[in-house]
Amino acid sequence: MKINTSYPYPVLYMNNDDYTKSSFSSQINVSESFGEMHIHVSFQLNNIEIKRLIDNQSAVYLIHLECGQTSYRNVFETHSEVLEISVPTKLLRGKISIHSFIIAKERIENYKNDSLNEWYQHIPITFEKGNLIAIGEAIETTLFDDNTELLNLPSIVTVTKSLKNDYMEVDIHSNNITILLPEYEYKQYASSGSSRLKETILSMVIVPSLVYVFSKIKDNSGDLDEYTWYQVLEKIFEENNYRLEDVGTDVLSPLKAAQLVLRKPLKASFEEIEKLNKTED
Amino acid sequence: MKLKFISDETLTDLRTNYEEYKTYYHNQDHTWFDNYFKEKGRVFESTVDFDMPVFDLSEEFAISDKENVKVIYEALKHLTVTQATQERLWAGLAHLQFRDYAFYRMKKEIEEKNDKRINTSIFFKNGNKRSLFVHILARLWWVGYMTYDESNESNPYWLTEFFCSKDFSARCVVFFSSNLTSNKTITTGILRSIIKLDAKGIAVKRDHFVQATKYLNVVGGAMILDMLSTDEVEKMVDKYLAKYFNLEVEAQVS
């Protein structure tokens, strides 16, 4: 997004002098964890009239997020001084730019502000919806490829058929986590790859299995850390600013850990079910 | 079946040694390609499942391009946009599972030994964003993605069909290389406005697309267009195109 140096109306901006004794700035912090980019923004506005416009909903704080490579472009609005945004990283790749503004939410006629530069005094000013009232800080950040998403390597979970079991079981004592399904269940699972309930079926099988796995991490019996799946999970947790050793303690429950690794599987399942219900209506 | 893609090393090899390999492309030498990709480490299987699409291979690209946007988008709708921006995926498909289609679509270029266009057809040679709308496979998916209208339940491809009705290759690049059209709300607004001109019997030309995006680019300098609704964008474009192309009279009549 290009920021102009001049506008056909006054803009509160650090690089001009349209206003006196006023300021607008925003602190933007970005972090990434388990498939989501989290953006935390706090806005500081020092101008009574503009603050009033925000309070009476004529204007909003706004964050503009753009990723050229994936054609992602979106805005997030708030009337409060803090804004939390989460965007799935599967929508983003490479360079991402984040801009902050205060924007007119509706047409504002006869705009008056005591801090306006002398030049603007006694000139009638109107803002149209979408016009910029103030420009804050902007940052650029880069998101690197997440190869684990596309690649089957290293795949640490194998689902297999068990001829003698009537219930699902999980074996964690080898390099891969092995999920054993009874014959009928296995057949259904194996043929669900392109079903419209793919995510749901995956959640049914993988979520409880991972909860089981994570419940075993704490006691680490049988030297689990020697297995490939343990090392891979350890790396995934580390990359997402968590510690695998903390799973099963007060810091991180096995249930939450499983949902983090699988990136909100319940949500994906219910979205799938909602879609299916809609098409049936 | 699982979607396959090529390793980074293979992609680099194919790109950098194209001069060495070009006769295999010119001769559509499937045996050579099959053997090349048999070598260890060349091809990876992804976790992405898909049903092999049946491409339209009509004589006229004007017909097949439109159909194939739908064919490829239906088959690979579940790709994430991050996956869909990867060169090794699209270059991989052009050499592996969709090789027949690639040869079909490059028929003219292969006959003329137009190596430059063969390169841009199967590799990303125009920058990360633009290549998505130049690569002969990626552009089918991306036009599908950008024009698919979920809100139209009876025909979610109504904008796609209009967009692909003629001048496909040029329209893709002209329309989608603008940053504005990254926002689907804006894209839909523009297309809905132009589709109305078409319905009124006006011959829609490349310039209609150019003028609409040009205008929004200028307006976007003074306002955040992303805040507007599709209807608002549509009305703005209606008004501007009517003025620019002197259509006011017709617009009022209808």
Interface residues (C-beta under 8 A of the other chain):
Chain A: M1 K2 N4 Y7 P8 Y9 L62 H64 E66 G68 Q69 T70 S71 Y72 R73 N74 V75 E77 T89 K90 L91 L92 R93 G94 F101 I103 K105 E128 K129 G130 N131 L132 D145 D146 E149 L150 L151 N152 L153 S155 G193 S194 K198
Chain B: K2 F5 F44 E45 S46 T47 V48 D49 F50 D51 T80 V81 T82 Q83 A84 T85 Q86 L89 N128 K129 L132 W142 M146 F176 N179 T181 S182 N183 G221 A222 M223 I224 L225 D226 M227 L228
